[in-house]
Amino acid sequence: MASLPRIVRTAHRGGALEVPENSMSGLMAAYESGTAHVIDFDTRILRDGTMVVMHDPTLDRTTFTGGPVRGLGLRDWQGVRLRPEASLPGNWRAERPPTVAEVLDRFGGRIVLMLEAKDPKSLRALAAMIKERGLARSVLVNSNRPAVALHAHRMGLTAQLWRSARQMRTDRPERWARFVDVLDVDYKARASDLVRAVRSGIPRVWAHTVVTPAQRDRALALGCDGIITDAPALMARHPVEPQVEAQLRAARLQ
């Protein structure tokens, strides 16, 4: 985390408008392209306790099969194949979604990782996997629940908390400053809510899920110091607007 730049670009699920989301090939493409400083993925738990990479609670949307993820064991998981979206650029093969261990072993220590614990009860297992690999300061553990972020912090993990625009209307983020390392805010939130998050005392505030340069520039202009994006390559190709860059330079000098 300490090596991250002033403005951080995170590839959401690897960059879901550019690669098959949560796939090993997609995560690898985001890493090898150098368009992201952080790679994000989602985690769920199988019935036998195996931690796997998948956003939805079911296989219906992103694979050639269906049914609940929690109903599978590791042997069943070996037969699951991701279904790449036809709208994605390039040619992508059907592949098995990875396990969390495979992602940690492939990228751990090479780039900062962000994992969203979709099953809060899996936090203890995730903590063990992260700590035994010495990755507690380079893997962000993300959740929408402040209580989960607090639990992650108490377990010695790097805690991230994401909040929707609706939640941000009544949030008091300064209450979380002692245990949240990154606050992940909805770029669609009101300007006043984004500014309140930026001024909360939480070390880093990143905006999700950005898909256009204009969305990025608004979040940065309001004080966010990073974005989470489905299009990291697009963001890398389009520099920040000059007036926003000037604001950022001025802020750094203060």
C-alpha positions as CSV (number, residue, x, y, z in Angstrom):
1,M,0.0,0.0,0.0
2,A,2.8,2.4,0.9
3,S,4.2,2.2,-2.7
4,L,0.9,3.3,-4.4
5,P,1.0,6.6,-6.3
6,R,-0.8,9.8,-5.4
7,I,-3.7,9.0,-7.7
8,V,-4.6,5.3,-7.8
9,R,-6.3,3.4,-10.7
10,T,-7.9,0.0,-9.7
11,A,-9.1,-2.5,-12.3
12,H,-12.6,-3.5,-11.1
13,R,-12.9,-7.3,-11.5
14,G,-9.8,-7.0,-13.8
15,G,-11.6,-4.3,-15.9
16,A,-15.0,-5.8,-16.7
17,L,-15.6,-3.7,-19.8
18,E,-12.2,-4.9,-21.3
19,V,-11.7,-8.4,-20.0
20,P,-13.8,-11.3,-18.8
21,E,-14.5,-10.4,-15.2
22,N,-12.8,-12.3,-12.4
23,S,-11.0,-14.5,-14.8
24,M,-7.3,-15.4,-14.4
25,S,-6.6,-14.4,-18.0
26,G,-8.4,-11.1,-17.4
27,L,-6.6,-10.3,-14.2
28,M,-3.3,-11.2,-15.9
29,A,-4.1,-8.9,-18.8
30,A,-4.7,-6.0,-16.4
31,Y,-1.5,-6.8,-14.6
32,E,0.7,-7.2,-17.7
33,S,-0.7,-4.1,-19.4
34,G,0.4,-1.9,-16.6
35,T,-2.9,0.2,-16.8
36,A,-3.8,-0.5,-13.1
37,H,-2.0,0.0,-9.8
38,V,-4.5,-2.3,-8.0
39,I,-6.4,-5.4,-9.2
40,D,-9.8,-6.1,-7.7
41,F,-11.6,-9.4,-7.5
42,D,-14.6,-10.9,-5.6
43,T,-14.5,-13.9,-3.3
44,R,-17.1,-16.6,-2.4
45,I,-16.9,-19.8,-0.5
46,L,-17.8,-23.3,-1.7
47,R,-19.6,-25.9,0.5
48,D,-16.3,-27.6,1.4
49,G,-14.7,-24.3,2.5
50,T,-12.7,-23.6,-0.7
51,M,-12.4,-19.9,-1.5
52,V,-13.1,-19.0,-5.1
53,V,-13.3,-15.9,-7.3
54,M,-16.8,-15.0,-8.3
55,H,-19.0,-12.0,-7.9
56,D,-22.6,-13.3,-8.0
57,P,-24.1,-15.9,-5.6
58,T,-25.0,-18.0,-8.6
59,L,-23.2,-19.1,-11.7
60,D,-26.0,-18.1,-14.0
61,R,-24.8,-14.7,-15.4
62,T,-21.1,-15.4,-16.0
63,T,-20.7,-19.1,-16.8
64,F,-22.1,-21.8,-19.1
65,T,-23.9,-23.4,-16.2
66,G,-26.1,-22.3,-13.4
67,G,-27.0,-22.7,-9.7
68,P,-25.7,-21.4,-6.4
69,V,-21.9,-21.2,-6.0
70,R,-22.3,-22.3,-2.4
71,G,-23.7,-25.6,-3.6
72,L,-20.5,-26.7,-5.3
73,G,-17.4,-28.5,-4.0
74,L,-13.9,-28.1,-5.3
75,R,-14.3,-31.0,-7.7
76,D,-17.4,-29.5,-9.1
77,W,-15.6,-26.1,-9.5
78,Q,-13.1,-27.8,-11.7
79,G,-15.8,-28.2,-14.3
80,V,-17.1,-24.7,-14.3
81,R,-16.3,-22.5,-17.3
82,L,-16.7,-18.7,-17.6
83,R,-18.7,-17.4,-20.5
84,P,-16.9,-14.3,-22.0
85,E,-19.2,-11.5,-23.0
86,A,-19.5,-11.1,-26.7
87,S,-19.1,-7.3,-26.4
88,L,-15.6,-7.6,-25.0
89,P,-12.7,-6.5,-27.2
90,G,-10.3,-9.3,-28.3
91,N,-10.7,-13.0,-28.3
92,W,-11.2,-14.8,-25.0
93,R,-11.5,-18.5,-24.3
94,A,-13.8,-20.2,-21.9
95,E,-11.8,-21.0,-18.7
96,R,-12.3,-22.2,-15.2
97,P,-12.7,-19.3,-12.7
98,P,-9.8,-19.3,-10.3
99,T,-9.6,-20.0,-6.7
100,V,-8.5,-17.3,-4.3
101,A,-5.3,-19.2,-3.5
102,E,-4.4,-19.2,-7.2
103,V,-4.9,-15.5,-7.5
104,L,-2.9,-14.7,-4.3
105,D,-0.1,-17.0,-5.4
106,R,0.0,-15.5,-8.9
107,F,-0.1,-11.8,-8.0
108,G,0.7,-11.5,-4.3
109,G,3.7,-9.3,-3.7
110,R,3.7,-8.2,-7.4
111,I,0.8,-5.7,-7.3
112,V,-1.7,-4.5,-4.6
113,L,-4.8,-6.6,-4.6
114,M,-8.3,-5.8,-3.6
115,L,-10.7,-8.6,-2.7
116,E,-14.3,-8.2,-1.8
117,A,-15.4,-10.7,0.8
118,K,-18.9,-11.5,-0.5
119,D,-19.4,-14.0,2.3
120,P,-18.5,-12.2,5.6
121,K,-18.3,-15.5,7.4
122,S,-15.3,-16.4,5.3
123,L,-13.2,-13.6,6.7
124,R,-11.2,-15.8,9.1
125,A,-10.3,-18.2,6.2
126,L,-9.3,-15.2,4.0
127,A,-7.2,-13.7,6.8
128,A,-5.3,-17.0,7.2
129,M,-4.6,-17.2,3.5
130,I,-3.4,-13.6,3.3
131,K,-1.2,-13.7,6.4
132,E,0.5,-17.0,5.7
133,R,1.6,-15.5,2.4
134,G,2.9,-12.3,4.1
135,L,0.4,-10.1,2.2
136,A,-1.5,-8.3,5.0
137,R,-0.2,-4.9,3.8
138,S,-0.7,-5.5,0.1
139,V,-4.2,-7.0,0.0
140,L,-7.2,-4.9,0.7
141,V,-10.2,-6.7,2.2
142,N,-13.3,-4.9,1.0
143,S,-16.9,-5.0,2.3
144,N,-20.1,-2.9,2.3
145,R,-20.5,-3.4,6.1
146,P,-18.6,-1.3,8.6
147,A,-18.7,-4.2,11.1
148,V,-16.8,-6.4,8.7
149,A,-14.2,-3.7,8.0
150,L,-13.7,-3.3,11.8
151,H,-13.4,-7.1,12.1
152,A,-10.8,-7.2,9.3
153,H,-8.8,-4.4,11.0
154,R,-8.8,-6.2,14.3
155,M,-7.5,-9.3,12.5
156,G,-4.5,-7.3,11.3
157,L,-5.8,-6.9,7.7
158,T,-5.9,-3.8,5.5
159,A,-9.6,-2.8,5.6
160,Q,-11.6,-1.2,2.8
161,L,-15.2,-0.2,3.0
162,W,-17.5,0.6,0.0
163,R,-20.6,2.7,0.2
164,S,-23.4,3.4,-2.2
165,A,-24.7,6.9,-3.1
166,R,-27.8,6.3,-1.1
167,Q,-25.8,5.2,2.0
168,M,-23.5,8.2,1.7
169,R,-26.4,10.6,2.2
170,T,-26.6,9.6,5.9
171,D,-23.1,8.2,6.5
172,R,-20.7,9.7,9.0
173,P,-17.4,8.4,7.6
174,E,-15.3,10.1,10.3
175,R,-16.6,7.4,12.6
176,W,-14.6,4.8,10.6
177,A,-11.3,6.7,10.3
178,R,-9.7,4.6,13.1
179,F,-10.1,1.3,11.3
180,V,-10.7,1.9,7.6
181,D,-7.7,2.2,5.3
182,V,-9.6,2.9,2.1
183,L,-13.1,4.3,1.7
184,D,-14.6,3.3,-1.6
185,V,-17.4,5.8,-2.5
186,D,-20.0,5.9,-5.3
187,Y,-18.9,8.4,-7.9
188,K,-22.6,9.2,-8.5
189,A,-23.0,10.6,-4.9
190,R,-23.8,14.2,-4.3
191,A,-20.7,16.5,-4.3
192,S,-21.3,17.4,-0.7
193,D,-21.3,13.7,0.3
194,L,-18.0,13.0,-1.6
195,V,-16.4,16.0,0.0
196,R,-17.5,14.8,3.4
197,A,-15.9,11.4,2.7
198,V,-12.6,13.0,1.6
199,R,-12.5,15.1,4.8
200,S,-13.3,12.2,7.1
201,G,-9.7,11.4,8.1
202,I,-9.7,8.1,6.3
203,P,-6.3,7.9,4.6
204,R,-7.5,7.1,1.0
205,V,-10.8,7.7,-0.7
206,W,-11.4,6.1,-4.1
207,A,-14.5,6.4,-6.3
208,H,-16.4,3.5,-7.9
209,T,-17.3,2.3,-10.5
210,V,-16.0,4.8,-13.0
211,V,-16.3,4.1,-16.8
212,T,-15.6,7.5,-18.4
213,P,-12.8,10.1,-18.1
214,A,-15.4,12.7,-17.1
215,Q,-16.6,10.6,-14.2
216,R,-13.0,10.1,-13.1
217,D,-12.2,13.8,-13.3
218,R,-15.3,14.9,-11.3
219,A,-14.3,12.5,-8.5
220,L,-10.7,13.7,-8.5
221,A,-11.7,17.3,-8.6
222,L,-13.8,16.7,-5.5
223,G,-10.8,15.3,-3.7
224,C,-10.8,11.6,-4.3
225,D,-7.3,10.2,-4.7
226,G,-8.2,7.1,-6.8
227,I,-10.8,5.4,-8.9
228,I,-12.1,1.9,-9.3
229,T,-12.9,1.4,-13.0
230,D,-14.2,-1.2,-15.4
231,A,-12.1,0.4,-18.1
232,P,-8.5,0.9,-16.8
233,A,-7.0,0.9,-20.3
234,L,-9.4,3.6,-21.4
235,M,-8.5,5.7,-18.3
236,A,-4.8,5.3,-19.0
237,R,-5.2,6.5,-22.6
238,H,-7.1,9.6,-21.6
239,P,-5.2,11.9,-19.3
240,V,-6.8,13.9,-16.5
241,E,-8.2,17.3,-17.7
242,P,-5.6,20.1,-17.3
243,Q,-7.7,22.1,-14.8
244,V,-8.2,19.0,-12.6
245,E,-4.5,18.2,-12.8
246,A,-3.8,21.8,-11.7
247,Q,-6.1,21.4,-8.7
248,L,-4.3,18.1,-7.8
249,R,-0.9,19.8,-8.0
250,A,-2.1,22.7,-5.8
251,A,-3.5,20.2,-3.2
252,R,-0.2,18.4,-3.1
253,L,1.6,21.7,-2.3
254,Q,-0.7,22.5,0.6
